[in-house]
Amino acid sequence: MHNRSMFDWNDLKYFLAVARHGSTIAAGKALGLSQSTVHRRLEELERRLGRALVTRQSSGYRLTEFGQIMLPYAERIEATVDDFQRRTADAEQDMKGVIRVTCPEPIVARLIQSGLVGDFHALHPSLRVEFVMSDGYLDLSKGEVDIAFRSGDTDDELVGRKIAESIWAVYASRDYLGRHGSPDRVEDLMSHLLVGLDESLAKHRAVIWLKQIAPNAKMAARVNSVLGLVSAIKSGVGIGPLPVALGDAEADLVRVLGPIPELTRSWRILTHPDLRRVPRIAAFFDFIVHHREALRPILTG
């Protein structure tokens, strides 16, 4: 008795070639093999199955009734194997190319200097992280970027993981303090010259907070980026809020108030649900989550 479950799937391609080309000679040419190899493998398949798939006639080979029944099943297996091979090739391709990452400009320099980006490239030499720097929110759902580092409110449709806290305080230059003195409490900001973000970042929590606590204060400067805030406050033109990671790193700046609880938010790594399963995106996302302890001082100070 034959063990019918033990036939070689690979032998189905010889059956399919003979069915399509009508002879073992033509099937051999199509497969790049000898006629005798095709004949032998087809006979082996029939022996394993215990039934004849083809019958030989003077004009060539014709499928038996059993062969005609089994042909569509063999074609389905062939199609599935082709799909499997294509997906394998796609998966290899997915692990090549660029991952576009957006985050505030100051964070990019700190990330690169930390060596984490270099470690990721060493781990995945066929992938490359490309930074798209913006203090505004680029749209992940429209494909502007693949991954975002964000602190603050985020879009509900995105998937993410918390990786650190974003902590802000109020800073002034030593020069400014020498000329104008230091505020003792948040309410004192009303009587100081302030530096803030402009209307292009109207939804930023630092903009909203300044409007709430000092609605009638004199604005000495408005800038369109957090790095612009650093420069303006260092120039001595006024005082204003900064992430402590940046403010504390500046020898010329003094933290005069804070941290400010109303400005504290979570740093998250975010991506779109459709992108989360793409291998190259998942590789970077998971790498960052795994190294979040090393990231905290980079993001928080």
SERO-4910 file (N, C-alpha, C, O; in steps of 0.05 Angstrom, whole numbers):
BEGIN
 pado doro    nc1    nc2    nc3   cac1   cac2   cac3    cc1    cc2    cc3    oc1    oc2    oc3
  Met    A     17    -24      0      0      0      0     18     25      0     37     27     15
  His    A     11     44    -17     26     69    -20     19     88      3     -4     90     11
  Asn    A     40    102     13     35    124     32     29    149     15     48    163      6
  Arg    A      3    154     10     -4    175    -10      1    203      0      0    222    -16
  Ser    A      7    206     26     12    233     36     41    242     32     48    265     37
  Met    A     57    224     22     86    230     21     96    237     -7    120    235    -12
  Phe    A     78    246    -25     89    255    -51    104    281    -49     99    296    -30
  Asp    A    122    286    -67    138    310    -67    124    332    -82    118    330   -106
  Trp    A    117    354    -68    103    377    -80    118    387   -105    105    395   -124
  Asn    A    144    385   -104    160    395   -127    153    381   -153    156    392   -174
  Asp    A    144    355   -150    138    340   -174    113    350   -189    108    343   -212
  Leu    A     96    367   -175     72    377   -188     79    394   -212     64    396   -231
  Lys    A    103    407   -212    110    425   -234    115    408   -260    111    419   -282
  Tyr    A    123    383   -257    127    366   -281    100    358   -292     96    357   -317
  Phe    A     81    352   -275     54    346   -283     42    370   -297     29    367   -319
  Leu    A     45    394   -286     34    418   -298     47    424   -325     33    432   -344
  Ala    A     73    420   -327     87    425   -353     77    406   -375     73    415   -397
  Val    A     74    380   -368     64    361   -388     36    367   -396     28    366   -419
  Ala    A     19    375   -376     -9    382   -382    -10    406   -401    -28    407   -418
  Arg    A      8    425   -398      7    449   -414     20    445   -441     10    457   -461
  His    A     41    429   -443     56    427   -468     50    402   -484     58    400   -507
  Gly    A     37    382   -471     28    359   -486     48    337   -491     41    316   -502
  Ser    A     73    342   -483     94    321   -486    116    325   -465    120    347   -455
  Thr    A    130    304   -460    153    306   -441    176    321   -453    192    334   -439
  Ile    A    178    320   -480    200    335   -494    196    365   -491    213    380   -483
  Ala    A    171    374   -497    164    402   -496    165    412   -467    174    434   -461
  Ala    A    155    394   -448    156    401   -420    184    405   -410    191    423   -395
  Gly    A    202    387   -419    230    388   -412    243    414   -421    258    427   -407
  Lys    A    237    422   -446    248    447   -457    238    471   -440    253    489   -434
  Ala    A    212    471   -433    201    493   -417    214    495   -390    217    517   -379
  Leu    A    221    472   -379    233    472   -352    263    473   -352    276    476   -331
  Gly    A    275    471   -376    304    471   -378    316    445   -368    338    444   -358
  Leu    A    301    422   -372    310    396   -362    308    376   -385    296    381   -406
  Ser    A    319    352   -381    318    331   -401    290    318   -401    276    319   -381
  Gln    A    283    306   -424    258    292   -426    257    269   -406    236    265   -393
  Ser    A    279    255   -402    279    232   -384    274    240   -355    261    226   -340
  Thr    A    285    264   -347    280    274   -320    250    279   -316    239    272   -295
  Val    A    238    293   -335    209    299   -333    193    273   -331    175    270   -314
  His    A    200    254   -349    186    228   -349    188    214   -323    169    203   -312
  Arg    A    213    213   -312    218    199   -287    203    212   -264    192    197   -247
  Arg    A    204    238   -262    191    252   -240    161    249   -241    147    247   -221
  Leu    A    150    250   -265    121    247   -269    112    219   -261     92    215   -247
  Glu    A    128    199   -269    122    171   -261    123    168   -230    107    153   -219
  Glu    A    142    181   -218    146    179   -189    121    191   -175    112    181   -155
  Leu    A    111    214   -186     88    227   -174     64    208   -176     48    205   -157
  Glu    A     60    196   -200     38    178   -204     40    154   -185     20    144   -174
  Arg    A     65    144   -181     69    121   -163     61    128   -135     48    112   -121
  Arg    A     69    152   -126     62    161    -99     32    165    -95     21    159    -74
  Leu    A     20    175   -116     -9    180   -115    -25    154   -118    -48    152   -109
  Gly    A    -13    134   -131    -27    109   -136    -47    111   -159    -64     93   -162
  Arg    A    -45    132   -175    -64    135   -198    -49    148   -221    -30    163   -217
  Ala    A    -58    142   -245    -45    154   -269    -57    182   -274    -81    186   -272
  Leu    A    -39    201   -279    -48    229   -285    -50    234   -315    -66    250   -324
  Val    A    -33    220   -330    -32    223   -359    -32    196   -373    -25    176   -361
  Thr    A    -41    196   -398    -40    172   -414    -26    179   -440    -30    200   -451
  Arg    A     -8    160   -449      8    166   -473     -7    158   -498    -17    135   -499
  Gln    A     -8    175   -517    -20    169   -543      0    176   -565     21    187   -559
  Ser    A     -6    168   -590     13    173   -612     19    203   -616     40    211   -624
  Ser    A     -1    220   -609      2    249   -613     15    262   -589     20    286   -590
  Gly    A     20    247   -568     32    259   -544     18    249   -519      8    227   -518
  Tyr    A     17    266   -498      4    259   -473    -23    272   -470    -26    295   -478
  Arg    A    -42    257   -458    -68    269   -453    -74    263   -423    -66    242   -413
  Leu    A    -88    282   -410    -94    277   -382   -115    256   -379   -134    254   -395
  Thr    A   -112    239   -359   -132    220   -352   -155    235   -338   -153    259   -333
  Glu    A   -177    221   -333   -199    234   -319   -190    244   -291   -197    266   -282
  Phe    A   -173    227   -278   -162    235   -252   -144    259   -255   -144    277   -238
  Gly    A   -128    259   -277   -110    282   -282   -125    308   -286   -117    329   -276
  Gln    A   -148    306   -300   -164    330   -304   -177    341   -278   -179    365   -274
  Ile    A   -184    322   -261   -195    330   -235   -174    344   -218   -179    364   -204
  Met    A   -149    333   -219   -128    343   -202   -114    368   -212   -101    383   -197
  Leu    A   -117    374   -239   -103    396   -251   -108    423   -237    -89    437   -230
  Pro    A   -134    431   -232   -138    457   -220   -126    459   -191   -118    481   -183
  Tyr    A   -125    436   -177   -113    437   -151    -83    441   -152    -71    456   -137
  Ala    A    -70    428   -172    -42    432   -177    -36    462   -185    -16    473   -176
  Glu    A    -54    473   -201    -51    501   -209    -53    520   -185    -39    540   -184
  Arg    A    -71    513   -167    -74    530   -143    -49    529   -125    -41    549   -114
  Ile    A    -37    505   -123    -12    502   -107     10    519   -121     25    532   -107
  Glu    A     11    517   -147     32    532   -162     28    562   -157     48    577   -153
  Ala    A      3    572   -158     -2    600   -154      5    609   -126     16    631   -122
  Thr    A     -1    592   -107      6    598    -79     36    599    -74     46    617    -60
  Val    A     51    580    -87     80    581    -85     91    606    -97    109    618    -86
  Asp    A     80    614   -121     89    639   -134     84    663   -115    101    680   -113
  Asp    A     60    663   -103     54    685    -84     73    686    -61     83    707    -52
  Phe    A     80    662    -51     99    659    -28    126    670    -36    138    685    -21
  Gln    A    135    663    -60    161    673    -69    162    703    -74    181    716    -67
  Arg    A    139    713    -85    137    742    -89    138    757    -62    151    778    -59
  Arg    A    123    746    -43    122    759    -16    149    759     -3    157    778     11
  Thr    A    164    737     -7    191    735      5    208    756     -7    224    770      7
  Ala    A    206    760    -34    222    781    -47    213    808    -38    230    826    -34
  Asp    A    187    812    -34    177    838    -24    187    844      4    195    867     10
  Ala    A    188    823     21    197    827     48    226    835     48    235    852     64
  Glu    A    242    823     30    271    831     28    273    860     20    289    875     30
  Gln    A    255    868      1    255    895     -9    246    914     12    257    937     14
  Asp    A    227    905     29    217    922     51    239    929     71    237    950     84
  Met    A    259    913     72    281    918     91    304    933     78    327    932     87
  Lys    A    298    947     56    317    964     43    304    992     40    280    994     39
  Gly    A    321   1012     39    311   1038     32    311   1058     56    325   1054     75
  Val    A    294   1078     53    295   1101     71    271   1101     90    249   1093     83
  Ile    A    276   1108    115    255   1112    135    255   1142    141    275   1153    152
  Arg    A    233   1156    134    232   1185    138    220   1191    166    198   1183    173
  Val    A    237   1204    182    230   1209    210    228   1239    214    246   1254    207
  Thr    A    205   1248    226    202   1277    232    205   1281    262    194   1266    278
  Cys    A    219   1302    269    220   1311    297    231   1339    298    242   1349    278
  Pro    A    228   1353    321    238   1380    322    268   1381    317    283   1363    324
  Glu    A    276   1402    304    304   1405    295    325   1400    317    345   1386    312
  Pro    A    321   1411    342    342   1407    362    346   1378    370    368   1370    378
  Ile    A    325   1362    367    326   1334    375    344   1318    355    357   1299    363
  Val    A    344   1326    329    359   1312    309    389   1311    316    401   1290    316
  Ala    A    400   1335    323    428   1336    330    434   1319    354    455   1305    355
  Arg    A    417   1320    374    421   1304    398    420   1274    393    435   1258    404
  Leu    A    401   1266    375    398   1238    368    423   1228    354    434   1206    360
  Ile    A    433   1244    335    457   1236    319    481   1235    337    497   1216    336
  Gln    A    485   1255    355    508   1256    373    508   1233    393    529   1224    402
  Ser    A    484   1223    399    482   1201    419    493   1175    409    499   1157    424
  Gly    A    494   1172    382    504   1147    370    482   1127    364    487   1107    352
  Leu    A    457   1133    373    435   1114    369    429   1110    339    424   1087    331
  Val    A    429   1131    324    423   1129    295    445   1112    282    439   1095    265
  Gly    A    470   1116    289    492   1100    279    489   1071    286    495   1053    270
  Asp    A    480   1066    311    476   1038    320    454   1025    303    457   1001    296
  Phe    A    433   1040    297    412   1028    280    422   1022    252    416   1001    241
  His    A    437   1040    241    448   1035    214    467   1011    214    468    996    194
  Ala    A    482   1008    235    500    985    237    485    959    238    493    938    228
  Leu    A    462    960    252    445    936    255    430    930    229    426    906    222
  His    A    423    951    214    408    947    189    422    963    167    413    985    160
  Pro    A    444    953    156    460    968    136    444    976    111    452    995     97
  Ser    A    423    961    104    408    968     80    386    988     84    372    996     66
  Leu    A    383    998    109    364   1018    115    378   1044    122    400   1045    131
  Arg    A    364   1066    116    375   1093    122    354   1111    134    332   1114    123
  Val    A    360   1123    156    342   1142    169    346   1170    157    369   1180    156
  Glu    A    325   1182    147    326   1208    136    308   1227    153    284   1222    156
  Phe    A    320   1247    164    305   1265    182    291   1287    166    303   1300    149
  Val    A    265   1291    172    250   1313    161    244   1332    185    226   1326    201
  Met    A    259   1354    187    257   1370    211    235   1391    210    233   1406    190
  Ser    A    218   1391    230    196   1410    231    186   1412    260    183   1392    274
  Asp    A    180   1437    268    167   1441    294    137   1438    291    122   1435    311
  Gly    A    127   1440    266     99   1434    261     95   1405    257    114   1389    255
  Tyr    A     69   1396    255     63   1368    253     59   1361    223     40   1371    210
  Leu    A     76   1344    213     73   1333    186     53   1310    187     51   1297    207
  Asp    A     40   1305    165     18   1286    164     27   1258    157     36   1253    134
  Leu    A     26   1240    177     34   1212    172     14   1197    154     22   1180    139
  Ser    A    -11   1204    156    -32   1190    141    -30   1197    111    -40   1181     94
  Lys    A    -17   1219    104    -15   1227     76     12   1219     65     19   1225     42
  Gly    A     28   1205     81     54   1195     71     76   1215     70     96   1211     57
  Glu    A     72   1238     84     94   1259     84    119   1248     98    141   1254     91
  Val    A    114   1232    119    136   1219    134    126   1192    143    102   1185    142
  Asp    A    145   1175    153    138   1148    163    135   1146    193    117   1132    203
  Ile    A    151   1161    207    152   1160    236    156   1188    247    170   1204    235
  Ala    A    143   1193    270    146   1220    283    153   1216    312    143   1199    326
  Phe    A    171   1234    321    176   1238    350    160   1263    357    165   1285    346
  Arg    A    141   1260    375    124   1283    382    119   1285    412    117   1264    426
  Ser    A    118   1309    422    109   1314    449     84   1331    446     83   1350    430
  Gly    A     64   1326    462     39   1341    460     17   1324    449     19   1300    447
  Asp    A     -5   1338    442    -29   1324    433    -23   1310    407     -8   1321    390
  Thr    A    -36   1288    403    -31   1273    378    -57   1263    366    -77   1262    379
  Asp    A    -55   1255    341    -78   1245    326    -86   1218    336    -70   1200    340
  Asp    A   -112   1214    340   -123   1189    351   -117   1165    333   -114   1143    343
  Glu    A   -115   1170    307   -113   1147    289    -84   1136    288    -80   1114    277
  Leu    A    -65   1150    300    -37   1141    300    -32   1121    322    -45   1122    343
  Val    A    -13   1103    318     -5   1084    339     22   1094    350     39   1103    334
  Gly    A     26   1091    376     51   1101    387     58   1089    414     42   1075    426
  Arg    A     82   1096    422     91   1087    449    104   1111    463    119   1126    450
  Lys    A     98   1114    488    111   1135    504    140   1128    508    146   1105    515
  Ile    A    158   1147    504    187   1141    508    201   1160    528    223   1154    537
  Ala    A    188   1182    535    200   1201    554    180   1223    560    158   1224    550
  Glu    A    188   1241    579    172   1264    585    184   1289    571    208   1291    570
  Ser    A    167   1307    562    176   1333    552    170   1353    573    147   1359    580
  Ile    A    192   1364    585    190   1383    607    199   1410    599    221   1413    587
  Trp    A    184   1431    605    190   1459    598    193   1476    623    181   1471    643
  Ala    A    210   1496    621    213   1516    642    217   1543    628    219   1545    604
  Val    A    218   1565    645    222   1592    634    251   1600    638    262   1596    660
  Tyr    A    263   1611    617    292   1618    617    296   1647    609    280   1659    596
  Ala    A    319   1657    619    327   1684    612    358   1684    610    372   1668    622
  Ser    A    368   1703    594    397   1706    592    407   1721    617    392   1736    629
  Arg    A    433   1717    623    445   1732    646    444   1762    640    440   1778    659
  Asp    A    447   1769    615    446   1798    608    419   1809    613    416   1831    625
  Tyr    A    397   1795    605    370   1804    610    365   1808    640    354   1828    649
  Leu    A    373   1788    656    368   1789    684    383   1812    697    373   1824    716
  Gly    A    407   1818    687    422   1841    697    408   1868    692    410   1886    708
  Arg    A    393   1869    671    379   1894    663    350   1896    674    341   1917    681
  His    A    337   1873    676    308   1873    683    301   1858    709    278   1859    717
  Gly    A    319   1843    720    313   1828    744    299   1802    736    293   1797    713
  Ser    A    293   1785    757    282   1759    752    253   1757    763    248   1767    784
  Pro    A    235   1744    748    208   1739    759    210   1719    781    225   1699    780
  Asp    A    194   1723    802    194   1704    825    172   1683    821    173   1661    832
  Arg    A    151   1691    806    129   1672    802    118   1677    774    124   1696    761
  Val    A    101   1658    765     91   1659    738     76   1685    733     78   1696    711
  Glu    A     61   1695    753     45   1720    749     63   1744    742     54   1762    730
  Asp    A     88   1743    751    107   1765    746    114   1768    716    124   1789    708
  Leu    A    108   1747    700    115   1749    672    100   1771    658    109   1781    637
  Met    A     77   1779    669     61   1801    657     78   1826    654     73   1842    636
  Ser    A     97   1830    672    112   1855    671    140   1852    658    157   1870    660
  His    A    144   1830    644    170   1825    630    166   1825    600    144   1822    590
  Leu    A    188   1829    586    189   1826    557    190   1796    551    208   1782    561
  Leu    A    172   1787    534    170   1758    529    178   1751    500    176   1766    482
  Val    A    188   1726    498    195   1714    472    176   1690    469    174   1674    487
  Gly    A    163   1688    446    145   1665    442    145   1656    413    158   1667    395
  Leu    A    130   1635    408    126   1624    381    105   1640    366     86   1650    378
  Asp    A    108   1642    340     89   1658    325     64   1642    317     60   1619    325
  Glu    A     46   1655    302     20   1644    296     21   1619    279      2   1604    277
  Ser    A     44   1614    266     46   1589    250     46   1565    268     40   1542    259
  Leu    A     51   1569    294     50   1547    313     30   1554    335     34   1549    359
  Ala    A      7   1565    326    -13   1576    345    -24   1554    364    -33   1561    386
  Lys    A    -24   1529    355    -35   1508    372    -14   1496    391    -21   1478    407
  His    A     10   1505    390     31   1495    408     24   1503    436     15   1525    442
  Arg    A     29   1484    455     21   1489    483     35   1513    495     24   1527    513
  Ala    A     60   1519    486     75   1542    496     61   1568    488     61   1587    504
  Val    A     50   1569    464     35   1593    455     10   1597    471      5   1619    481
  Ile    A     -5   1575    475    -30   1576    490    -25   1584    519    -40   1600    530
  Trp    A     -4   1573    531      2   1579    559      9   1608    563     -1   1621    582
  Leu    A     26   1619    546     34   1647    548     10   1666    546      8   1686    561
  Lys    A     -9   1659    528    -33   1676    524    -50   1675    550    -63   1695    557
  Gln    A    -50   1652    563    -67   1649    587    -55   1663    611    -70   1676    626
  Ile    A    -29   1661    615    -17   1672    639     -8   1701    636     -5   1715    656
  Ala    A     -3   1710    612      6   1737    608     -7   1749    583      7   1756    564
  Pro    A    -34   1751    582    -47   1759    557    -40   1788    548    -41   1793    524
  Asn    A    -32   1805    567    -27   1833    559      3   1840    560     10   1863    558
  Ala    A     20   1819    563     49   1825    565     60   1834    538     48   1829    517
  Lys    A     82   1848    540     95   1858    515    112   1836    503    130   1825    516
  Met    A    107   1829    478    122   1809    464    146   1822    451    143   1840    434
  Ala    A    170   1814    459    194   1826    448    202   1813    421    214   1825    404
  Ala    A    194   1787    418    201   1772    393    182   1748    391    174   1736    410
  Arg    A    175   1743    366    160   1718    359    177   1703    338    186   1714    319
  Val    A    180   1677    343    196   1661    324    180   1636    315    159   1630    327
  Asn    A    190   1623    295    174   1600    284    186   1573    289    180   1554    275
  Ser    A    204   1572    309    216   1546    316    226   1547    345    231   1568    356
  Val    A    230   1523    356    240   1522    384    270   1531    384    279   1544    403
  Leu    A    285   1524    363    312   1534    362    313   1565    360    331   1578    371
  Gly    A    293   1576    347    290   1605    346    286   1617    373    296   1638    380
  Leu    A    270   1603    390    266   1611    418    292   1613    433    298   1632    447
  Val    A    308   1592    429    334   1591    443    351   1615    435    362   1629    453
  Ser    A    353   1620    409    369   1642    400    359   1669    410    375   1686    419
  Ala    A    333   1673    409    321   1699    417    325   1703    447    332   1725    456
  Ile    A    322   1682    464    325   1686    493    355   1690    499    361   1706    517
  Lys    A    373   1676    485    402   1680    489    410   1709    482    429   1720    494
  Ser    A    396   1721    463    404   1748    454    398   1769    475    408   1791    474
  Gly    A    381   1762    495    375   1780    516    351   1798    510    345   1816    526
  Val    A    337   1793    488    314   1810    480    290   1806    498    273   1824    501
  Gly    A    288   1782    510    265   1776    528    269   1749    541    288   1735    536
  Ile    A    249   1742    557    249   1715    570    227   1698    559    207   1709    549
  Gly    A    229   1672    561    209   1655    550    212   1625    557    232   1618    569
  Pro    A    193   1609    550    193   1580    556    210   1565    536    211   1570    512
  Leu    A    224   1544    547    240   1526    531    239   1498    543    234   1495    566
  Pro    A    243   1478    526    247   1451    537    272   1451    554    293   1462    546
  Val    A    271   1438    578    295   1438    595    319   1424    582    341   1431    589
  Ala    A    314   1406    564    336   1392    550    353   1413    535    377   1409    532
  Leu    A    340   1434    525    355   1455    510    364   1477    529    387   1485    528
  Gly    A    346   1487    546    352   1509    563    375   1503    582    393   1520    586
  Asp    A    374   1480    595    395   1473    614    422   1469    601    443   1471    614
  Ala    A    422   1463    575    447   1458    561    462   1484    553    485   1483    544
  Glu    A    448   1507    556    460   1533    548    472   1547    572    458   1554    591
  Ala    A    499   1550    572    513   1563    594    504   1591    599    505   1601    621
  Asp    A    495   1605    578    487   1633    580    459   1637    591    451   1659    597
  Leu    A    444   1615    593    416   1617    602    412   1609    631    427   1592    641
  Val    A    393   1621    644    386   1615    672    357   1606    673    339   1619    661
  Arg    A    352   1584    686    324   1575    690    312   1592    712    320   1591    735
  Val    A    292   1609    706    281   1628    725    255   1618    737    248   1626    760
  Leu    A    240   1601    723    215   1590    733    212   1562    723    220   1555    701
  Gly    A    200   1545    740    193   1519    730    210   1496    740    228   1501    757
  Pro    A    205   1472    731    188   1465    708    159   1473    711    148   1475    733
  Ile    A    146   1479    688    119   1487    687    101   1463    682    101   1452    660
  Pro    A     85   1455    702     68   1430    699     50   1431    675     46   1411    661
  Glu    A     39   1455    669     20   1457    646     33   1452    619     20   1446    599
  Leu    A     60   1454    618     74   1450    593     86   1421    590     97   1415    570
  Thr    A     83   1405    611     94   1378    610     76   1360    593     51   1359    597
  Arg    A     88   1346    575     74   1327    558     91   1302    555    115   1302    563
  Ser    A     80   1281    543     95   1257    538    108   1258    510     95   1266    491
  Trp    A    133   1250    509    146   1245    483    137   1218    474    137   1198    489
  Arg    A    128   1216    449    119   1191    437    133   1186    410    139   1205    396
  Ile    A    136   1161    404    143   1154    376    117   1144    364    103   1128    375
  Leu    A    111   1155    340     85   1151    328     88   1142    299    107   1149    285
  Thr    A     69   1126    290     67   1119    261     38   1113    255     22   1111    273
  His    A     32   1111    229      5   1104    221      1   1074    223     20   1059    218
  Pro    A    -23   1065    231    -27   1036    234    -19   1020    209     -9    997    212
  Asp    A    -24   1031    185    -17   1016    161     13   1013    158     22    993    146
  Leu    A     28   1032    168     58   1031    166     70   1014    188     93   1004    184
  Arg    A     56   1010    210     68    996    233     77    968    226     95    957    238
  Arg    A     63    956    206     69    928    199     90    926    176    100    904    170
  Val    A     98    949    164    118    948    143    145    942    157    153    957    175
  Pro    A    159    922    148    183    913    162    204    934    168    215    935    190
  Arg    A    210    952    148    231    972    152    222    992    173    238   1002    189
  Ile    A    196    999    173    185   1018    193    185   1005    220    193   1017    240
  Ala    A    176    980    221    175    965    247    203    963    259    206    964    283
  Ala    A    223    959    242    250    955    252    259    980    267    271    978    289
  Phe    A    254   1004    256    262   1029    270    245   1034    294    255   1041    316
  Phe    A    219   1031    292    200   1035    314    208   1018    338    210   1028    360
  Asp    A    212    992    333    219    973    354    247    979    366    251    976    390
  Phe    A    265    988    349    292    995    359    290   1018    378    303   1018    399
  Ile    A    275   1038    372    272   1062    389    258   1054    416    267   1062    437
  Val    A    237   1038    414    223   1030    439    243   1014    457    243   1018    481
  His    A    258    997    444    277    980    459    299    998    473    308    991    495
  His    A    306   1020    460    327   1038    471    316   1063    484    330   1083    486
  Arg    A    291   1061    494    279   1086    505    293   1096    530    293   1120    535
  Glu    A    306   1078    545    321   1088    569    344   1106    560    349   1127    572
  Ala    A    358   1099    538    380   1115    528    370   1141    515    384   1161    514
  Leu    A    344   1140    506    333   1164    493    324   1185    513    323   1209    507
  Arg    A    316   1177    537    305   1196    556    322   1221    561    311   1243    559
  Pro    A    348   1218    567    364   1242    570    367   1259    545    370   1283    547
  Ile    A    365   1246    522    366   1261    496    342   1279    493    344   1302    484
  Leu    A    318   1268    500    293   1282    497    286   1300    520    274   1321    517
  Thr    A    294   1292    544    286   1306    568    308   1324    580    302   1344    593
  Gly    A    333   1317    575    355   1333    586    368   1320    610    387   1331    621
***
